[in-house]
Each structure stands twice: as C-alpha cells, then as structure tokens.
Amino acid sequence: MDGTIVVTYKIVCKSDFNLELTLQKLLENEKIAKAIKGEFAKGIRNIELLTKDNNSKIRIETTKELYQFEVNKNDFADLISLAEEDATSRKLMKKDCSHIELVDIKTLD
C-alpha cells in the first residue's frame, strides 16, 4: 500500500474531567432551568423547558491539545505504539498523563 496516514491524538491524564448526560437531565436541574429562563424568557411567567429528543447527549470534558504525525499506510497496525513514541519524543508524557487517545485517522494519497 502506497500513501501516508495522518494521525491525530491527545494525551489523557488522570485528572481529566469527562461527563456525559442527557438534555432531559440537564433541563431538570432547577439552577440550569432558571438560568435559561432568565436569559431567554426574562419576565415571562408559567413557561416550561421542553425538548423533542430527551436522549440527546451533552458532553462536558477537559479541553485538550491535539497533536499530529504522519506514517506510512503499512504502519496502520502500530498506530497506537507510534503515537506513544511520538508523544515521548516530544516530551508530552508526564507523571499523571501517560495515556494516548487516537482522535482521528486520515489517509492521504
């Protein structure tokens, strides 16, 4: 196989925050509902917050910097190892930040 792959990854730390919740759960929170009503329906009484799809998900997570490197298509099976080597060579790995998460893989001709 000829060509290259552009791999995008991020460093994952123990202290990273990652929470996923439904839109319904978010709207059930009184503080959130009050803030939304106060911002978008100020002075209006007897209103409800409704959604068509209660299963819509909202993710709250730590913002991470993304890193990229290019490899040959033949190295596809070793992408995680190569990403770890790239992070180590860039001195991105720290005490509590020792894992790699692949974010995107794109093939170039």
C-alpha positions as CSV (number, residue, x, y, z in Angstrom):
1,M,0.0,0.0,0.0
2,D,1.4,3.4,-1.0
3,G,0.5,6.6,0.7
4,T,0.5,8.1,4.2
5,I,-1.8,8.3,7.2
6,V,-2.2,11.5,9.2
7,V,-2.9,10.5,12.8
8,T,-4.3,13.0,15.4
9,Y,-4.1,12.1,19.1
10,K,-4.4,13.6,22.5
11,I,-2.7,12.9,25.8
12,V,-5.1,11.6,28.5
13,C,-4.4,12.5,32.2
14,K,-5.8,11.0,35.4
15,S,-7.2,14.4,36.4
16,D,-9.1,14.9,33.2
17,F,-12.8,15.6,33.6
18,N,-15.3,13.7,31.4
19,L,-19.1,13.7,31.9
20,E,-21.9,12.8,29.6
21,L,-25.5,13.5,30.4
22,T,-28.9,13.7,28.6
23,L,-30.5,17.0,27.7
24,Q,-33.5,16.0,29.8
25,K,-31.3,15.5,32.9
26,L,-29.8,18.9,32.3
27,L,-33.1,20.7,32.0
28,E,-34.4,19.0,35.1
29,N,-31.8,20.9,37.2
30,E,-33.5,23.9,38.7
31,K,-30.4,26.1,38.6
32,I,-29.9,25.4,34.9
33,A,-33.6,25.9,34.1
34,K,-33.7,29.2,36.0
35,A,-30.6,30.4,34.1
36,I,-32.1,29.5,30.7
37,K,-35.4,31.1,31.5
38,G,-33.7,34.2,32.9
39,E,-31.6,34.6,29.8
40,F,-34.1,33.8,27.0
41,A,-37.6,34.5,28.6
42,K,-36.9,37.3,31.1
43,G,-40.1,38.5,32.8
44,I,-42.3,35.8,31.3
45,R,-44.2,33.5,33.7
46,N,-45.6,30.0,33.6
47,I,-43.2,28.6,31.0
48,E,-41.7,25.1,30.6
49,L,-38.4,24.0,29.1
50,L,-39.1,21.1,26.6
51,T,-37.1,19.2,24.1
52,K,-38.2,16.9,21.2
53,D,-35.4,14.4,21.8
54,N,-34.9,13.6,25.5
55,N,-32.0,11.3,24.7
56,S,-29.7,14.0,23.2
57,K,-26.4,13.8,25.0
58,I,-24.2,16.7,26.2
59,R,-20.6,16.1,27.0
60,I,-18.5,18.1,29.4
61,E,-14.8,17.3,29.2
62,T,-11.4,18.8,29.7
63,T,-10.1,20.7,26.7
64,K,-7.1,19.0,25.3
65,E,-4.4,20.0,22.7
66,L,-4.3,17.8,19.7
67,Y,-1.1,16.5,18.1
68,Q,-0.5,15.1,14.7
69,F,2.1,12.9,12.9
70,E,2.3,11.1,9.5
71,V,3.2,7.5,8.9
72,N,3.2,5.1,6.0
73,K,-0.1,3.2,5.4
74,N,1.8,-0.1,6.1
75,D,2.2,1.0,9.7
76,F,-1.5,1.1,10.4
77,A,-1.4,-1.8,12.9
78,D,1.1,0.0,15.0
79,L,-0.6,3.5,15.2
80,I,-1.0,3.5,19.0
81,S,2.6,2.5,19.6
82,L,3.8,5.1,17.1
83,A,1.6,7.8,18.7
84,E,3.1,6.9,22.1
85,E,6.6,7.1,20.6
86,D,5.8,10.5,19.1
87,A,4.4,11.8,22.4
88,T,7.5,10.5,24.2
89,S,9.9,12.1,21.7
90,R,8.0,15.5,22.1
91,K,8.3,15.1,25.9
92,L,4.5,15.2,26.2
93,M,4.2,12.3,28.6
94,K,4.2,13.3,32.3
95,K,3.6,11.6,35.6
96,D,-0.2,11.6,35.6
97,C,-0.5,12.0,31.8
98,S,0.7,8.7,30.4
99,H,-2.1,7.5,28.0
100,I,-2.8,8.3,24.4
101,E,-6.2,8.5,22.8
102,L,-6.5,8.5,19.0
103,V,-8.8,11.2,17.8
104,D,-8.7,11.0,14.0
105,I,-7.0,8.9,11.3
106,K,-7.0,10.3,7.7
107,T,-5.4,8.7,4.7
108,L,-3.5,10.8,2.1
109,D,-2.7,9.6,-1.4
